[in-house]
Amino acid sequence: MGSEGSAAVAQPATTEVVRLEDVHKRFGDNHVLDGVDLTVDSQQVFVVIGPSGSGKSTLLRCINLLEPIQQGRIFFEGEEITRKGANASAIRQRIGIVFQQFNLFPHLKAIDNVTLAARRVKKMPRGKANERARELLGKVGLEEKAASFPHQLSGGQQQRVAIARALMMEPQLMLFDEVTSALDPELVGEVLVVMRDLAQSGMTMVVVTHEMQFAREVGDRLVFMDEGRIVEEGKPADVLSNPREERTRQFLRRSLQLAPLEDLSIEEGGNE
Amino acid sequence: MSVLASFDWSYIWERREVLAEGLKVTFELAAIGIAGAFVVGLLLGAARAYRIPVISQLAGIYVELIRNTPILVQIFLIAYGLPKATKSLQFEFFTVACVALVLWGGAFNTENFRAGFEAVPKRYNEAALALGFGRIRTFLNISLPIGGRIALPSSINTYISVFKNTALMTAISVEELTNVAKQSIDLDFRTWEMIAVLAVTYLTLVWTLSALIRLLERRLALPEER
């Protein structure tokens, strides 16, 4: 059986990819993650919403070991990755992450941004790497921008290159950290479309976002986080339309602007 | 006017071989000094920026010592002081000159590279780590090319200073350009002819060197700053 593309198809849809057990993360006195439990299944699009400072980004950074945790355990494909002596580099190669600020390497052309890790970490020959990178750039609609430097690209284009760069490592899981938050409104759509297509191709994804429409249409599972805890979890449509918790309702009312502006006060939910 | 009237062009021509020999030594000193300053600056700058224990602290002391004392004192220390302490530290003056230039340029370059590496935004390193790069590969592929470019303008100034500092080796009788010119002055009292040679040669060389390096700098600059 071929190693590319077939892995996702071969696995039954219920296989667990990521599991967090009672994860705690503190920055000094700040309890950023306060006992988080969650499970992400294979081919699932797992959406995380919540006010800023609720621990959403930290959650993603803990999953690919950019932040150490103080308590609890994280499993990836059945392996405890938070155990002592785990090979962080090897694990991160199998988990792609896309950042809010794109973080493309400014000294490299788009195609070299995509191929660098494959060439230097996986020792893929340049010719083969370029071929694969062109395919991926084509997938995100940027084949003709292969020779452009990051500063020559719009934010939306940079973010799509960043997605291609992460996919180049053939990850089993993709993490998206508010990837459209730094974009001009008219550039958000092109990135969301790429993410939707990726979801439809069977990629397992954890998506931290403020795009409620995307969450509803593409998400399989949704959690609302506040103050380092998961407040509510369920099917996106259920949570977004009929939130059980008052805190969720409050957040959605403000972020979806369901209430007229004159009915909102600055004090209400002042920690947002 | 009397200077110009008595200016003897033929004297310069007469001394051409000696001057050329001196120039060759100047080039050798500069090449060794600049190459050494690059290597020392790169290694110790990285040690400083990433706070590698012990090496970082020692490098800090070294930088402070060099930056806060006159280079002439450093030259005398290496040429005359160290041999007094132990005979095993007695070297030829050409070697002393090379060591002094490398130590001096290396100290300034340590600061240049430290500042360059520290200016690399952390998010690029994080992006590399997230792609599965280890720490050393992240340094080689990300911090070095980006930080090295940030450090380039200031390190170029250091290299030019190293070049000009070769003239100070006259003080320990290394036969470089300034020294052979001075010997001619002492011998034949042709002061203005030799001063003219020195001025024109150094000006031309430093200008050319600067122009070449600025060209290189523009080619190497981060794409958005070209």
Chai-1 contact restraints between the chains, C-beta under 6 A:
chainA,res_idxA,chainB,res_idxB,connection_type,confidence,min_distance_angstrom,max_distance_angstrom,comment,restraint_id
A,N64,B,A130,contact,1.0,0.0,6.0,A-B,restraint_1
A,S89,B,G132,contact,1.0,0.0,6.0,A-B,restraint_2
A,S89,B,G134,contact,1.0,0.0,6.0,A-B,restraint_3
A,R92,B,A130,contact,1.0,0.0,6.0,A-B,restraint_4
A,R92,B,G132,contact,1.0,0.0,6.0,A-B,restraint_5
A,Q93,B,G132,contact,1.0,0.0,6.0,A-B,restraint_6
A,I97,B,A130,contact,1.0,0.0,6.0,A-B,restraint_7
A,Q101,B,R123,contact,1.0,0.0,6.0,A-B,restraint_8
A,N103,B,R123,contact,1.0,0.0,6.0,A-B,restraint_9
A,N103,B,A127,contact,1.0,0.0,6.0,A-B,restraint_10
A,P106,B,L222,contact,1.0,0.0,6.0,A-B,restraint_11
A,H107,B,P145,contact,1.0,0.0,6.0,A-B,restraint_12
A,H107,B,I146,contact,1.0,0.0,6.0,A-B,restraint_13
A,H107,B,L222,contact,1.0,0.0,6.0,A-B,restraint_14
A,A117,B,L131,contact,1.0,0.0,6.0,A-B,restraint_15
A,R120,B,R137,contact,1.0,0.0,6.0,A-B,restraint_16
A,R120,B,N141,contact,1.0,0.0,6.0,A-B,restraint_17
A,V121,B,G132,contact,1.0,0.0,6.0,A-B,restraint_18
A,F149,B,P223,contact,1.0,0.0,6.0,A-B,restraint_19
A,H151,B,E224,contact,1.0,0.0,6.0,A-B,restraint_20
